[in-house]
Amino acid sequence: MSRRIRMAGTLLAASALTMGALTGVASAQVDSGRAAAAKVDNPYAGAKVYVNPDWSAKAAAEPGGSKISNQPTGVWLDRIAAINGANGAMGLRAHLDKALQQSAGSPTVVQLVVYDLPGRDCAALASNGELGPTEIDKYKTQFIDPIAAILSESKYANSSLRIVTTIEIDSLPNLVTNTNGRPTATPQCDTMKANGNYVKGVGYALNKLGAIGNVYNYVDAGHHGWIGWDDNFNATAQVLKQAATAEGSTVDKVAGIIVNTANYSALKENNYTIDDSVNGTTVRQSKWVDWNRYVDELSFAQAFRQELVNVGFPSNVGALIDTSRNGWGGSARPSGPGAKSDVDTYVNGGRYDRRIHIGNWCNQSGAGLGERPKAAPASGIDAYVWMKPPGESDGSSSSIPNDEGKGFDRMCDPTYTGNPRNGNNMSGALANAPLSGHWFSAQFQELLKNAYPAL
């Protein structure tokens, strides 16, 4: 049987067989009496989405934050300690229990970010993880297995919850773009490609989590300003397929992809297209586009989803777009196309994305909240989501000692003059930022001020 059942037009209240008793499950973990619903084509359709009380309280405490504090955001499981709760934050069971309360028996999506690969984030330092490059067995047994065990408990597996798992941000695309002698290659990424532990880890996570009836796996696929070039596009699709068929997994255990996670690329550029030209020169030759095939996330997500189908994924594979920080509103937002004096003036004058360079990713100055979370907003797109909780830092502006495995990345330093991955431009980062994942009030206020659509 197919991984997912397509419901034509409306969601059917399809029910599955109630799970049998699980051996070794504590007596407190009793069956809720509800049979797990059959998987649907789009888990967001017709469903509520869980509002994380931890994030909501922080947002509501900010001036103006109550305007968005009821929005659903991702719950980041970014180290082993996060499963049971760390630094005063709720653990996975607490979130699931709260989600059951919020659901009141109605279909409710819970968004989890599964993010603790060995040698994590091999091309950056701010989000380096706790596991070394060779610790794949620890990743499996102390991270993925405990998550899978909790999600498999009858209380949650046989419930109204639909668990969306966003699998390992920034991992697989790094194997394509930052290895094999490319100008942006790093020794760390070469190591992870050689030992195969990114592919093995993602495959293991997809297999274990995808075996649970109400779990929907979405694999990270970078963003258009990373994967949109010809030499990255199909190669990344192939790596995703390699991971989706590793460690016992199959492509049927992938509900879709997610793009622009924790990034800033504009959803849709309305003032220019990839087909435009100025005085006979294509916009692809502009410094900003730099021969990319895509200028925004919507066109990229739709095209990359189709590329996955082309390489062997199911035809109904979906896509999510993280719109938490890609609104680019405020006074700097262009009201129309740039002047056609030359191709750079045209593109720079009209683009919504106001970053100095599309490779800038850390706590970007001028960024704003994007489209609010929404189900099925466009063809092939399962939802716009806020997987990165607005107000949580991308990384610290200076070195901060910590026990969270997080290093200091100069791309988070506003005085940094860049590297090959951002064309040796200024970083564009906000000053005085805390460690990645920690609350950054100044960034939150920036996002509110520059929201588009405006609040």
ChimeraX attribute file (.defattr): number of C-alpha atoms within 10 A of each C-alpha:
attribute: neighborCount
match mode: 1-to-1
recipient: residues
	/A:1	5
	/A:2	9
	/A:3	20
	/A:4	21
	/A:5	15
	/A:6	15
	/A:7	14
	/A:8	8
	/A:9	6
	/A:10	9
	/A:11	15
	/A:12	13
	/A:13	11
	/A:14	13
	/A:15	13
	/A:16	14
	/A:17	11
	/A:18	15
	/A:19	16
	/A:20	8
	/A:21	11
	/A:22	13
	/A:23	6
	/A:24	6
	/A:25	12
	/A:26	9
	/A:27	7
	/A:28	7
	/A:29	13
	/A:30	14
	/A:31	20
	/A:32	12
	/A:33	12
	/A:34	19
	/A:35	18
	/A:36	23
	/A:37	22
	/A:38	17
	/A:39	22
	/A:40	21
	/A:41	20
	/A:42	26
	/A:43	29
	/A:44	22
	/A:45	18
	/A:46	15
	/A:47	18
	/A:48	20
	/A:49	26
	/A:50	27
	/A:51	22
	/A:52	22
	/A:53	18
	/A:54	13
	/A:55	22
	/A:56	19
	/A:57	14
	/A:58	16
	/A:59	25
	/A:60	15
	/A:61	11
	/A:62	15
	/A:63	12
	/A:64	15
	/A:65	17
	/A:66	15
	/A:67	12
	/A:68	16
	/A:69	21
	/A:70	17
	/A:71	19
	/A:72	24
	/A:73	26
	/A:74	22
	/A:75	26
	/A:76	21
	/A:77	20
	/A:78	21
	/A:79	21
	/A:80	20
	/A:81	14
	/A:82	18
	/A:83	21
	/A:84	15
	/A:85	17
	/A:86	12
	/A:87	7
	/A:88	8
	/A:89	14
	/A:90	19
	/A:91	16
	/A:92	20
	/A:93	17
	/A:94	14
	/A:95	21
	/A:96	20
	/A:97	13
	/A:98	16
	/A:99	23
	/A:100	21
	/A:101	11
	/A:102	15
	/A:103	19
	/A:104	10
	/A:105	12
	/A:106	14
	/A:107	21
	/A:108	24
	/A:109	26
	/A:110	26
	/A:111	24
	/A:112	21
	/A:113	20
	/A:114	23
	/A:115	25
	/A:116	25
	/A:117	34
	/A:118	24
	/A:119	23
	/A:120	27
	/A:121	23
	/A:122	24
	/A:123	25
	/A:124	17
	/A:125	18
	/A:126	25
	/A:127	24
	/A:128	23
	/A:129	22
	/A:130	20
	/A:131	18
	/A:132	14
	/A:133	20
	/A:134	16
	/A:135	14
	/A:136	21
	/A:137	12
	/A:138	16
	/A:139	23
	/A:140	20
	/A:141	11
	/A:142	15
	/A:143	23
	/A:144	24
	/A:145	17
	/A:146	15
	/A:147	22
	/A:148	17
	/A:149	13
	/A:150	17
	/A:151	22
	/A:152	19
	/A:153	20
	/A:154	23
	/A:155	21
	/A:156	25
	/A:157	25
	/A:158	24
	/A:159	22
	/A:160	23
	/A:161	28
	/A:162	27
	/A:163	24
	/A:164	20
	/A:165	26
	/A:166	25
	/A:167	26
	/A:168	23
	/A:169	24
	/A:170	23
	/A:171	26
	/A:172	25
	/A:173	22
	/A:174	26
	/A:175	25
	/A:176	24
	/A:177	23
	/A:178	21
	/A:179	21
	/A:180	15
	/A:181	11
	/A:182	10
	/A:183	12
	/A:184	16
	/A:185	20
	/A:186	18
	/A:187	14
	/A:188	18
	/A:189	27
	/A:190	20
	/A:191	17
	/A:192	24
	/A:193	19
	/A:194	12
	/A:195	14
	/A:196	16
	/A:197	23
	/A:198	25
	/A:199	24
	/A:200	22
	/A:201	25
	/A:202	28
	/A:203	25
	/A:204	24
	/A:205	30
	/A:206	32
	/A:207	23
	/A:208	19
	/A:209	24
	/A:210	22
	/A:211	16
	/A:212	18
	/A:213	21
	/A:214	26
	/A:215	26
	/A:216	29
	/A:217	25
	/A:218	24
	/A:219	28
	/A:220	23
	/A:221	30
	/A:222	24
	/A:223	26
	/A:224	25
	/A:225	24
	/A:226	18
	/A:227	25
	/A:228	26
	/A:229	16
	/A:230	11
	/A:231	12
	/A:232	15
	/A:233	21
	/A:234	19
	/A:235	16
	/A:236	24
	/A:237	25
	/A:238	17
	/A:239	16
	/A:240	26
	/A:241	20
	/A:242	18
	/A:243	26
	/A:244	26
	/A:245	21
	/A:246	20
	/A:247	17
	/A:248	13
	/A:249	23
	/A:250	19
	/A:251	23
	/A:252	20
	/A:253	27
	/A:254	27
	/A:255	29
	/A:256	27
	/A:257	25
	/A:258	28
	/A:259	26
	/A:260	31
	/A:261	25
	/A:262	25
	/A:263	23
	/A:264	31
	/A:265	32
	/A:266	22
	/A:267	26
	/A:268	19
	/A:269	19
	/A:270	14
	/A:271	16
	/A:272	20
	/A:273	17
	/A:274	16
	/A:275	10
	/A:276	14
	/A:277	19
	/A:278	16
	/A:279	9
	/A:280	9
	/A:281	12
	/A:282	16
	/A:283	25
	/A:284	22
	/A:285	14
	/A:286	19
	/A:287	14
	/A:288	20
	/A:289	22
	/A:290	12
	/A:291	16
	/A:292	20
	/A:293	20
	/A:294	23
	/A:295	26
	/A:296	24
	/A:297	25
	/A:298	26
	/A:299	16
	/A:300	22
	/A:301	28
	/A:302	17
	/A:303	16
	/A:304	24
	/A:305	23
	/A:306	19
	/A:307	17
	/A:308	23
	/A:309	15
	/A:310	13
	/A:311	13
	/A:312	12
	/A:313	23
	/A:314	20
	/A:315	11
	/A:316	17
	/A:317	23
	/A:318	26
	/A:319	27
	/A:320	28
	/A:321	24
	/A:322	28
	/A:323	31
	/A:324	29
	/A:325	34
	/A:326	28
	/A:327	28
	/A:328	30
	/A:329	24
	/A:330	19
	/A:331	10
	/A:332	12
	/A:333	18
	/A:334	18
	/A:335	13
	/A:336	13
	/A:337	16
	/A:338	19
	/A:339	15
	/A:340	14
	/A:341	10
	/A:342	16
	/A:343	24
	/A:344	20
	/A:345	15
	/A:346	21
	/A:347	26
	/A:348	20
	/A:349	20
	/A:350	21
	/A:351	25
	/A:352	25
	/A:353	26
	/A:354	24
	/A:355	22
	/A:356	16
	/A:357	21
	/A:358	19
	/A:359	22
	/A:360	24
	/A:361	20
	/A:362	27
	/A:363	34
	/A:364	25
	/A:365	18
	/A:366	25
	/A:367	28
	/A:368	29
	/A:369	27
	/A:370	27
	/A:371	21
	/A:372	20
	/A:373	20
	/A:374	16
	/A:375	20
	/A:376	19
	/A:377	11
	/A:378	12
	/A:379	10
	/A:380	20
	/A:381	22
	/A:382	25
	/A:383	23
	/A:384	24
	/A:385	27
	/A:386	26
	/A:387	25
	/A:388	23
	/A:389	24
	/A:390	26
	/A:391	25
	/A:392	22
	/A:393	27
	/A:394	28
	/A:395	30
	/A:396	29
	/A:397	27
	/A:398	18
	/A:399	16
	/A:400	12
	/A:401	11
	/A:402	9
	/A:403	6
	/A:404	15
	/A:405	15
	/A:406	21
	/A:407	21
	/A:408	21
	/A:409	21
	/A:410	23
	/A:411	28
	/A:412	31
	/A:413	25
	/A:414	21
	/A:415	15
	/A:416	17
	/A:417	15
	/A:418	19
	/A:419	16
	/A:420	11
	/A:421	18
	/A:422	18
	/A:423	15
	/A:424	13
	/A:425	16
	/A:426	19
	/A:427	27
	/A:428	25
	/A:429	27
	/A:430	21
	/A:431	18
	/A:432	15
	/A:433	25
	/A:434	20
	/A:435	26
	/A:436	23
	/A:437	19
	/A:438	14
	/A:439	20
	/A:440	21
	/A:441	19
	/A:442	16
	/A:443	26
	/A:444	25
	/A:445	19
	/A:446	21
	/A:447	27
	/A:448	25
	/A:449	20
	/A:450	24
	/A:451	24
	/A:452	21
	/A:453	14
	/A:454	15
	/A:455	12
